[in-house]
Amino acid sequence: MALCALFAYLNEMRILRWFAVSIALLVAIAFTALFFIDEPLRAFIEGQLNAYVKGYSFRIGKAHLYPNLSLEILDATMYQTAHPDPPVAHLPRWHFSVQWRHLLTGHIVSDYLIERPVLHITLPQAAKEVKDPVPVKEKGWRDAVYSFYPIKINEFKITDAEGTYVDQDPSRPLVFHHFNFRVGNIRNIHYRNDAYPSDLHLDGILFKSGKVVANGHANFLAEPHMGVDAEIKLDHVELDHLLPVTSRYNVQLRHGLLSGDGHIEYAADSTTVANLKRVTIEGARVDYVHAVVTAAAEQEVKEKTVETAKELGNHPQTLIRVDHAVIKNSEFGFVNEAAVPTYRVYLTGAHLELANISNQFTEGTGTVKIKGKFMGSGDTLVSGTFRPEQKSPDFDLNVKIEQAQMRSMNELLRAYGNFDVVQGEFSFYSELSVKDGTVHGYMKPLFKDIKAYDKRQDKEKSTFRKLYEGLIDTVAKLLENQPRAEVATKVTVSGPADNPKTDTWETLVRLFENAFFKAILPGFDRQLEASKS
């Protein structure tokens, strides 16, 4: 009996060993097959991406399929067909895996992980993508990926991404570092009735030291397009890196640090909310440069800006709002390179505050307040209230500039008055109200202690020029208000706005062009002509 039991035991052990060896052999065969399938798999994936994705081509270094059904693509490079040099992206590792935990809920879904991708985008590549009539969602990405990994995505992650954008100047690229991005629950497995069921997170370094963080939710299955709802925070972003971009719009932006936070929402029904809750810019220097060679482009940008402003004004599905914005310790300037000589009008030590600025009339009245030094010396205070436009610009504005040293305005005086000064003070006062297409108010420039001729400064000038500037001195003295030693003019502004189709900001620009270039300097000339008669 014992002998029979022993034989039975030995027989059972042989069966177990045979079974174990068989399993090991099958595993070895499977691993060997997976190893030999790598190259055909790589070629297949590369072919599918090139066949499905419109406007781009791909090169895949390696691909490997694991027994647990995860897939790994290594050394993938993406090229834009229209502009293949440089490559748009390089992906060192792109990993696909099954989210096995969701099998218990009856869902077979996967996650994608892209590690350390490097993006390099140029202005021509970006322009081609923007102008492409085929939207991103119709370029074939989803069909391409599902053709070689047919398990629907539920989580997407990018870790430690690096990126470079080259605009007009290759020596000044826009660079971001260490960007991480994650979006989960793409297939709406949890919270299916939530408008934005997918959780979203982004963080990274903008330029050298700026930090960006975004947290929110999305709905990638919404129709006719996906929806996003997120909070965004920026901190210590160096603005001068944006110069290559802003210079295309004649804006010279140098220095400045940006911090702020806000909320954006773009719903499937096209409802859009962009709410800047808090924005702070410190130490910026901003010049708008007008030149003859860019006049046509400037006009085109202006027209597009006006058109966009009109479209967004009180748009029922769009809310754009600035709760509170501050620009402090900054400098704003206008450079006119079309004039002879070129001149620059500027405000130093500028402190600007905006509150409750919106495109919706129902949001109430917005306010603006600006302090600074006009031409580096004149105490300046600008305050205004703005109401979102319904049919035409609607605002009230008060301006006060006191005791600006006129010598700093000499290039402006030469360009428009054909003279300069060695001393004098300039002040300016204005109250304007624009409502229902009508302008009411006044502009009052004052000149004090003007001296236009000086032997040392003007020794190289012609005799006629010396006589002309000497005459300006004489006229100024004759017209002085003796108790206050001032020369003053006042221009009443009343009547219909020049063009009711313009927006608020264009109206402001036109009014102040009239103030400085059609009231102040010609007014001074009129005083000169009156004295001759």
C-alpha positions as CSV (number, residue, x, y, z in Angstrom):
1,M,0.0,0.0,0.0
2,A,2.8,2.4,0.9
3,L,4.6,1.4,-2.3
4,C,1.5,2.3,-4.4
5,A,1.3,5.6,-2.7
6,L,5.0,6.3,-3.4
7,F,4.6,5.5,-7.1
8,A,1.5,7.7,-7.3
9,Y,3.4,10.6,-5.6
10,L,6.4,10.3,-8.0
11,N,4.0,10.2,-11.0
12,E,2.3,13.4,-9.7
13,M,5.6,15.1,-9.3
14,R,6.6,14.2,-12.9
15,I,3.3,15.7,-14.1
16,L,3.9,18.9,-12.2
17,R,7.5,19.2,-13.4
18,W,6.3,18.6,-17.0
19,F,3.6,21.2,-16.5
20,A,6.1,23.7,-15.1
21,V,8.6,23.1,-17.9
22,S,5.8,23.5,-20.5
23,I,4.8,26.8,-18.9
24,A,8.4,28.0,-18.9
25,L,8.8,26.9,-22.5
26,L,5.7,28.8,-23.5
27,V,6.8,31.9,-21.7
28,A,10.2,31.6,-23.4
29,I,8.6,31.2,-26.8
30,A,6.3,34.2,-26.1
31,F,9.3,36.4,-25.0
32,T,11.2,35.3,-28.0
33,A,8.3,36.0,-30.3
34,L,7.9,39.4,-28.7
35,F,11.6,40.1,-29.2
36,F,11.5,39.2,-32.9
37,I,8.2,41.1,-33.5
38,D,9.8,44.4,-32.3
39,E,11.1,45.5,-35.8
40,P,7.9,44.6,-37.7
41,L,5.9,46.3,-34.9
42,R,8.1,49.4,-35.2
43,A,7.6,49.6,-38.9
44,F,3.9,49.1,-38.5
45,I,3.5,51.9,-36.0
46,E,5.6,54.2,-38.1
47,G,3.5,53.4,-41.2
48,Q,0.2,53.9,-39.4
49,L,1.2,57.3,-38.0
50,N,2.4,58.5,-41.4
51,A,-0.8,57.1,-43.1
52,Y,-3.3,58.7,-40.7
53,V,-1.9,62.0,-39.4
54,K,-2.4,64.8,-41.8
55,G,0.4,67.4,-42.3
56,Y,3.1,65.5,-40.3
57,S,5.5,62.6,-40.8
58,F,7.1,60.4,-38.2
59,R,10.2,58.3,-37.6
60,I,10.2,55.7,-34.9
61,G,13.4,54.3,-33.4
62,K,12.2,51.2,-31.5
63,A,8.9,49.6,-30.3
64,H,8.3,46.8,-27.9
65,L,5.2,45.0,-26.8
66,Y,5.2,43.4,-23.3
67,P,3.2,40.3,-22.1
68,N,1.0,42.5,-20.0
69,L,-0.1,44.2,-23.2
70,S,1.8,47.4,-22.5
71,L,3.5,49.0,-25.5
72,E,6.6,51.2,-25.5
73,I,7.7,53.5,-28.4
74,L,11.2,54.8,-28.1
75,D,13.0,57.6,-29.9
76,A,10.1,59.0,-31.9
77,T,10.5,62.1,-34.0
78,M,7.7,64.2,-35.6
79,Y,8.2,66.5,-38.6
80,Q,5.8,69.1,-40.1
81,T,5.5,68.3,-43.8
82,A,5.4,71.9,-44.9
83,H,8.4,72.9,-42.7
84,P,10.4,69.7,-41.7
85,D,13.4,71.5,-40.4
86,P,13.7,71.5,-37.4
87,P,11.6,68.5,-36.2
88,V,8.6,69.7,-34.3
89,A,9.0,67.1,-31.5
90,H,11.2,64.3,-30.2
91,L,9.7,61.8,-27.8
92,P,12.3,59.7,-26.1
93,R,9.7,57.4,-24.5
94,W,6.0,56.9,-25.2
95,H,4.4,54.3,-23.0
96,F,0.9,52.7,-23.4
97,S,-0.5,50.4,-20.7
98,V,-3.9,48.9,-19.7
99,Q,-5.5,50.2,-16.6
100,W,-6.3,46.8,-15.1
101,R,-8.0,48.2,-12.0
102,H,-10.9,49.4,-14.2
103,L,-11.6,45.8,-15.4
104,L,-13.6,45.4,-12.1
105,T,-16.0,48.1,-13.3
106,G,-16.4,46.6,-16.7
107,H,-14.2,49.0,-18.6
108,I,-11.1,48.2,-20.7
109,V,-9.2,51.5,-20.9
110,S,-5.5,52.5,-21.1
111,D,-3.2,55.3,-20.1
112,Y,-0.5,57.1,-22.1
113,L,2.7,58.4,-20.7
114,I,5.2,60.6,-22.6
115,E,8.5,61.2,-20.8
116,R,10.9,64.1,-21.4
117,P,9.5,65.2,-24.7
118,V,11.4,68.1,-26.5
119,L,9.3,70.5,-28.7
120,H,10.9,73.0,-31.1
121,I,8.4,75.2,-33.0
122,T,9.3,78.1,-35.4
123,L,7.1,81.0,-36.5
124,P,6.5,79.5,-40.0
125,Q,5.5,76.1,-38.4
126,A,3.1,77.9,-36.0
127,A,1.6,80.0,-38.8
128,K,1.1,77.0,-41.0
129,E,-0.8,75.2,-38.1
130,V,-2.9,78.3,-37.4
131,K,-3.9,78.7,-41.0
132,D,-4.5,75.0,-41.6
133,P,-8.2,74.6,-42.4
134,V,-8.1,71.1,-40.9
135,P,-8.7,71.3,-37.1
136,V,-6.4,69.4,-34.8
137,K,-9.1,66.9,-33.8
138,E,-9.6,66.0,-37.5
139,K,-5.9,65.4,-38.3
140,G,-6.2,61.7,-37.6
141,W,-4.3,61.4,-34.3
142,R,-6.9,59.3,-32.6
143,D,-7.4,56.9,-35.6
144,A,-3.6,56.5,-35.9
145,V,-3.0,55.6,-32.3
146,Y,-6.1,53.3,-32.1
147,S,-4.9,51.5,-35.2
148,F,-1.9,50.1,-33.3
149,Y,-3.1,50.3,-29.7
150,P,-6.9,49.8,-29.9
151,I,-7.6,50.3,-26.2
152,K,-9.4,53.6,-25.5
153,I,-7.4,56.2,-23.6
154,N,-8.5,57.2,-20.1
155,E,-5.4,58.9,-18.7
156,F,-2.8,61.0,-20.4
157,K,0.4,62.2,-18.8
158,I,3.5,64.2,-19.9
159,T,6.4,64.5,-17.6
160,D,9.4,66.9,-17.7
161,A,8.7,68.4,-21.1
162,E,11.0,71.0,-22.6
163,G,10.0,73.4,-25.3
164,T,11.3,76.2,-27.6
165,Y,9.4,78.6,-29.8
166,V,11.4,80.7,-32.2
167,D,9.6,83.8,-33.5
168,Q,11.5,86.4,-35.7
169,D,14.8,86.4,-33.8
170,P,16.5,82.9,-33.5
171,S,18.8,84.4,-30.8
172,R,15.8,85.1,-28.5
173,P,13.7,81.9,-28.3
174,L,10.8,81.5,-25.9
175,V,11.7,78.5,-23.7
176,F,9.8,76.5,-21.2
177,H,11.2,73.9,-18.8
178,H,10.1,71.0,-16.7
179,F,6.5,71.0,-17.8
180,N,4.2,68.3,-16.4
181,F,0.7,67.7,-17.6
182,R,-1.9,65.2,-16.6
183,V,-5.6,64.6,-17.4
184,G,-7.5,61.7,-16.0
185,N,-10.9,60.1,-16.3
186,I,-11.1,60.9,-20.0
187,R,-13.6,58.2,-20.7
188,N,-16.0,59.6,-18.0
189,I,-15.8,56.4,-15.9
190,H,-16.4,58.4,-12.7
191,Y,-18.9,61.2,-12.2
192,R,-20.5,60.6,-15.6
193,N,-23.1,63.3,-15.1
194,D,-20.5,66.0,-14.3
195,A,-20.2,68.7,-17.0
196,Y,-16.4,68.4,-16.7
197,P,-15.6,64.9,-15.4
198,S,-11.9,64.8,-16.3
199,D,-9.4,66.2,-13.8
200,L,-6.6,68.3,-15.2
201,H,-3.3,69.6,-13.9
202,L,-0.3,71.5,-15.5
203,D,2.8,73.0,-14.0
204,G,6.1,74.2,-15.3
205,I,8.7,76.9,-15.7
206,L,8.2,79.7,-18.2
207,F,11.3,81.3,-19.7
208,K,13.9,81.5,-16.9
209,S,12.1,81.9,-13.6
210,G,8.4,82.2,-14.2
211,K,6.1,79.6,-12.8
212,V,2.8,78.5,-14.2
213,V,0.2,76.2,-12.6
214,A,-3.2,75.2,-13.9
215,N,-5.8,73.1,-12.2
216,G,-9.2,72.3,-13.4
217,H,-11.5,69.9,-15.3
218,A,-12.4,69.1,-18.8
219,N,-14.8,67.1,-20.9
220,F,-13.1,65.5,-23.9
221,L,-16.2,63.7,-25.1
222,A,-18.4,66.8,-25.3
223,E,-19.9,67.7,-28.7
224,P,-19.4,69.6,-30.9
225,H,-16.1,70.2,-29.2
226,M,-14.4,69.5,-25.9
227,G,-14.9,71.8,-22.8
228,V,-12.4,73.1,-20.3
229,D,-12.8,74.8,-17.0
230,A,-9.6,75.7,-15.1
231,E,-7.8,78.1,-12.7
232,I,-4.5,79.4,-13.8
233,K,-1.7,81.0,-11.8
234,L,1.4,82.8,-13.1
235,D,4.3,84.0,-10.9
236,H,7.5,85.9,-11.7
237,V,7.3,85.7,-15.5
238,E,9.9,87.8,-17.2
239,L,8.2,89.7,-19.9
240,D,11.2,90.9,-22.0
241,H,11.4,87.3,-23.4
242,L,8.2,88.3,-25.4
243,L,10.0,91.0,-27.3
244,P,10.3,88.9,-30.5
245,V,6.5,88.4,-30.5
246,T,5.4,91.9,-29.5
247,S,7.8,93.6,-31.9
248,R,5.7,92.2,-34.8
249,Y,3.0,94.5,-33.6
250,N,5.3,97.5,-33.2
251,V,5.4,97.1,-29.4
252,Q,8.8,97.1,-27.9
253,L,8.5,95.4,-24.5
254,R,11.5,95.3,-22.2
255,H,11.9,94.2,-18.7
256,G,8.9,93.6,-16.4
257,L,7.7,90.8,-14.2
258,L,4.2,89.4,-14.4
259,S,2.2,87.6,-11.7
260,G,-1.4,86.9,-11.6
261,D,-4.2,84.4,-11.4
262,G,-7.5,83.9,-13.3
263,H,-10.2,81.6,-14.4
264,I,-11.0,80.3,-18.0
265,E,-13.9,78.3,-19.2
266,Y,-14.6,77.1,-22.7
267,A,-17.8,75.1,-22.8
268,A,-19.1,72.8,-25.4
269,D,-21.9,75.2,-26.3
270,S,-19.1,77.9,-27.0
271,T,-19.8,79.8,-23.9
272,T,-16.5,81.5,-23.0
273,V,-15.3,83.0,-19.8
274,A,-11.9,84.7,-19.3
275,N,-11.7,86.3,-15.9
276,L,-8.4,87.9,-14.8
277,K,-8.9,88.0,-11.0
278,R,-5.5,89.6,-10.2
279,V,-2.7,90.8,-12.4
280,T,0.5,92.6,-11.4
281,I,3.2,93.8,-13.7
282,E,6.3,95.5,-12.2
283,G,9.2,97.3,-13.8
284,A,8.1,97.1,-17.4
285,R,9.2,99.4,-20.2
286,V,6.7,99.5,-23.1
287,D,7.0,101.6,-26.3
288,Y,4.7,101.6,-29.3
289,V,6.7,102.5,-32.4
290,H,5.0,104.1,-35.4
291,A,6.9,104.1,-38.7
292,V,6.2,104.8,-42.3
293,V,7.2,101.3,-43.4
294,T,4.8,99.7,-40.9
295,A,1.9,102.1,-41.4
296,A,-0.1,99.7,-43.6
297,A,0.4,96.8,-41.1
298,E,-0.5,99.0,-38.2
299,Q,-3.8,100.0,-39.9
300,E,-4.6,96.4,-40.6
301,V,-4.0,95.4,-36.9
302,K,-6.1,98.4,-35.8
303,E,-9.0,97.4,-38.0
304,K,-8.9,93.8,-36.8
305,T,-8.7,95.0,-33.2
306,V,-11.7,97.2,-33.6
307,E,-13.6,94.5,-35.4
308,T,-12.8,92.0,-32.6
309,A,-13.8,94.5,-29.9
310,K,-17.2,95.0,-31.6
311,E,-17.8,91.3,-31.9
312,L,-17.0,90.7,-28.2
313,G,-18.9,93.8,-26.9
314,N,-21.9,92.4,-24.9
315,H,-21.6,89.1,-26.7
316,P,-24.2,86.8,-25.0
317,Q,-21.8,83.8,-24.8
318,T,-18.6,85.6,-24.0
319,L,-17.5,87.2,-20.7
320,I,-14.1,88.9,-20.5
321,R,-13.4,90.6,-17.2
322,V,-10.5,92.1,-15.3
323,D,-11.2,92.3,-11.6
324,H,-8.0,94.1,-10.6
325,A,-4.8,94.8,-12.6
326,V,-1.8,96.8,-11.5
327,I,1.2,98.0,-13.5
328,K,3.7,99.7,-11.2
329,N,7.1,101.3,-11.4
330,S,7.0,101.1,-15.2
331,E,7.4,103.3,-18.3
332,F,5.1,103.8,-21.3
333,G,6.2,105.5,-24.5
334,F,5.1,106.4,-28.0
335,V,7.9,106.6,-30.6
336,N,7.1,108.3,-33.9
337,E,9.7,107.3,-36.5
338,A,7.5,108.7,-39.3
339,A,8.2,112.3,-38.0
340,V,11.2,114.4,-38.7
341,P,12.9,114.4,-36.4
342,T,11.9,111.2,-34.6
343,Y,10.5,111.8,-31.2
344,R,9.4,109.9,-28.1
345,V,6.6,110.9,-25.7
346,Y,6.7,108.9,-22.5
347,L,5.5,108.5,-18.9
348,T,8.0,107.4,-16.3
349,G,7.4,106.0,-12.8
350,A,4.0,104.9,-14.1
351,H,1.4,103.3,-11.8
352,L,-1.7,102.0,-13.5
353,E,-4.7,100.4,-11.9
354,L,-7.7,98.8,-13.6
355,A,-10.7,97.5,-11.8
356,N,-13.9,95.8,-13.0
357,I,-13.1,96.1,-16.7
358,S,-15.5,94.0,-18.8
359,N,-17.1,93.5,-22.1
360,Q,-20.5,93.0,-20.6
361,F,-22.8,96.0,-19.7
362,T,-24.4,94.0,-16.9
363,E,-21.0,93.8,-15.1
364,G,-21.2,97.5,-14.3
365,T,-18.7,100.4,-14.6
366,G,-14.9,99.9,-14.8
367,T,-12.3,102.3,-13.5
368,V,-8.8,103.3,-14.6
369,K,-6.2,105.4,-12.7
370,I,-2.8,106.3,-13.9
371,K,0.0,108.2,-12.1
372,G,3.4,109.1,-13.3
373,K,5.8,111.7,-14.7
374,F,5.1,113.0,-18.2
375,M,8.5,113.3,-20.0
376,G,10.1,112.3,-16.7
377,S,9.1,115.5,-14.9
378,G,5.5,116.5,-15.2
379,D,3.2,115.2,-12.4
380,T,0.5,113.2,-14.2
381,L,-2.8,111.9,-13.0
382,V,-5.3,110.2,-15.3
383,S,-8.6,108.9,-14.0
384,G,-11.6,107.5,-15.8
385,T,-14.7,105.4,-15.7
386,F,-15.6,103.0,-18.6
387,R,-18.9,101.4,-19.3
388,P,-19.0,98.4,-21.7
389,E,-20.0,99.5,-25.1
390,Q,-23.5,98.9,-26.4
391,K,-23.6,100.9,-29.7
392,S,-20.6,103.3,-29.2
393,P,-17.8,104.1,-26.8
394,D,-19.0,105.2,-23.3
395,F,-16.6,106.7,-20.9
396,D,-15.5,109.7,-18.8
397,L,-11.8,110.7,-18.6
398,N,-9.9,113.4,-16.6
399,V,-6.3,114.2,-17.4
400,K,-3.9,116.4,-15.4
401,I,-0.2,117.1,-16.3
402,E,1.6,119.7,-14.3
403,Q,5.0,121.4,-14.7
404,A,6.6,119.1,-17.3
405,Q,10.0,120.5,-18.3
406,M,9.6,121.5,-22.0
407,R,13.2,121.0,-22.9
408,S,12.5,117.2,-22.8
409,M,9.9,117.8,-25.4
410,N,12.3,119.4,-27.9
411,E,12.1,116.6,-30.5
412,L,8.3,116.8,-30.4
413,L,8.5,120.6,-30.8
414,R,10.9,120.4,-33.7
415,A,8.7,117.8,-35.5
416,Y,5.4,119.7,-35.2
417,G,6.3,123.3,-34.3
418,N,9.7,123.6,-36.1
419,F,11.4,125.1,-33.0
420,D,12.9,124.1,-29.7
421,V,13.3,125.6,-26.3
422,V,16.0,125.9,-23.6
423,Q,13.5,126.2,-20.8
424,G,9.9,126.3,-19.9
425,E,7.1,124.4,-18.2
426,F,4.2,122.6,-19.8
427,S,0.9,121.7,-18.1
428,F,-2.2,120.1,-19.5
429,Y,-5.7,119.7,-18.2
430,S,-8.6,117.9,-19.8
431,E,-12.1,116.6,-19.0
432,L,-13.8,114.4,-21.6
433,S,-17.1,112.5,-21.7
434,V,-18.1,110.3,-24.6
435,K,-21.6,108.9,-24.7
436,D,-24.1,108.0,-27.4
437,G,-21.6,108.8,-30.1
438,T,-21.1,112.4,-28.8
439,V,-18.0,114.0,-27.2
440,H,-18.2,116.8,-24.6
441,G,-15.3,118.4,-22.7
442,Y,-12.2,120.5,-23.1
443,M,-8.4,120.4,-23.5
444,K,-6.3,123.1,-21.9
445,P,-2.5,123.3,-22.4
446,L,-0.5,125.9,-20.5
447,F,3.0,127.1,-21.1
448,K,5.2,128.9,-18.5
449,D,8.6,130.6,-18.5
450,I,9.3,129.7,-22.1
451,K,12.7,130.5,-23.5
452,A,13.3,129.4,-27.1
453,Y,16.6,131.1,-27.9
454,D,20.0,130.5,-26.3
455,K,23.3,131.7,-27.8
456,R,25.2,128.5,-26.6
457,Q,22.5,126.0,-27.6
458,D,21.7,127.7,-30.9
459,K,25.1,128.9,-32.1
460,E,25.1,126.4,-35.0
461,K,21.7,127.5,-36.3
462,S,21.0,129.8,-39.2
463,T,20.4,133.5,-38.6
464,F,16.8,133.1,-39.7
465,R,16.3,130.2,-37.2
466,K,17.8,132.4,-34.4
467,L,15.4,135.3,-35.3
468,Y,12.4,132.9,-35.4
469,E,13.1,131.4,-31.9
470,G,13.9,134.9,-30.6
471,L,10.5,136.0,-31.8
472,I,8.9,133.0,-30.0
473,D,10.5,134.3,-26.7
474,T,9.1,137.7,-27.4
475,V,5.6,136.4,-28.2
476,A,5.6,134.2,-25.1
477,K,6.4,137.2,-22.9
478,L,3.7,139.4,-24.5
479,L,1.1,136.7,-24.0
480,E,2.0,135.9,-20.4
481,N,-0.6,136.1,-17.8
482,Q,1.4,138.5,-15.7
483,P,0.3,137.4,-12.2
484,R,1.0,133.8,-13.1
485,A,3.6,134.1,-15.9
486,E,1.7,131.6,-18.0
487,V,0.6,131.3,-21.6
488,A,-2.7,129.3,-21.9
489,T,-5.1,128.2,-24.6
490,K,-8.3,126.2,-24.2
491,V,-9.9,124.0,-26.8
492,T,-13.5,123.0,-26.4
493,V,-14.4,119.5,-27.5
494,S,-18.0,119.1,-28.3
495,G,-20.0,117.3,-31.0
496,P,-20.3,113.9,-32.6
497,A,-17.3,111.5,-32.4
498,D,-15.2,111.3,-35.5
499,N,-16.3,107.7,-36.3
500,P,-19.1,106.0,-34.3
501,K,-17.8,102.6,-35.6
502,T,-14.5,102.9,-33.6
503,D,-14.1,101.3,-30.2
504,T,-13.2,102.9,-26.9
505,W,-9.4,102.6,-27.2
506,E,-9.3,104.0,-30.7
507,T,-11.5,106.9,-29.7
508,L,-9.1,107.7,-26.8
509,V,-6.1,107.6,-29.1
510,R,-7.7,109.9,-31.6
511,L,-8.7,112.4,-28.9
512,F,-5.2,112.6,-27.6
513,E,-3.7,112.9,-31.0
514,N,-6.0,115.9,-31.4
515,A,-4.9,117.2,-28.1
516,F,-1.2,117.1,-28.6
517,F,-0.9,117.5,-32.3
518,K,-3.9,119.5,-33.3
519,A,-4.5,121.7,-30.3
520,I,-1.3,122.3,-28.3
521,L,1.4,123.0,-30.9
522,P,-0.9,124.7,-33.6
523,G,-2.4,126.7,-30.7
524,F,1.1,127.9,-29.9
525,D,1.7,128.8,-33.5
526,R,-1.6,130.7,-33.7
527,Q,-0.4,132.8,-30.7
528,L,2.8,133.5,-32.7
529,E,0.9,134.5,-35.8
530,A,-1.4,136.8,-33.8
531,S,1.5,138.7,-32.4
532,K,2.9,139.3,-35.9
533,S,-0.2,141.1,-37.0
